[in-house]
C-alpha cells in the first residue's frame, strides 16, 4: 500500500515539475519576444534604467565599484614533467601554514 502511495506522490511531483518547466519556458520566450519586438523599442526610455543596464558580476569590479578591464587570470603553459616535479616537491616539502 505504501508503494502505491509513493508512486502516486512522485507522479504528482513529476507532473508539477514538468508543468513548472513548461510555464517557465513560455514566460522566458514571451519576455525575449517582448524585449526584441520593434514596437517596444520606442518605449525603451520608459523602462527603468536598472533593467536596461546590464549589471556586471561582482568579481569584475574593483574595490571602488569600477569595472576591471584587465585579464583576471593568466595561464602559462608548462611541460608535464615540470608540473609533476613541482607537485612532487610540494608533496615532499609542504609549505608551513602560518596561523593568524
Protein Blocks (a to p, Z undefined) as FASTA:
>chain_A
ZZmmmmmmmmmmmmmmmmmmmmmmmmmmmmmmmmmpmklmmmmmmpcfklmpccddfklp
cfkopacfbdfbdcddddfklmmmmmmmmmmmccddddZZ
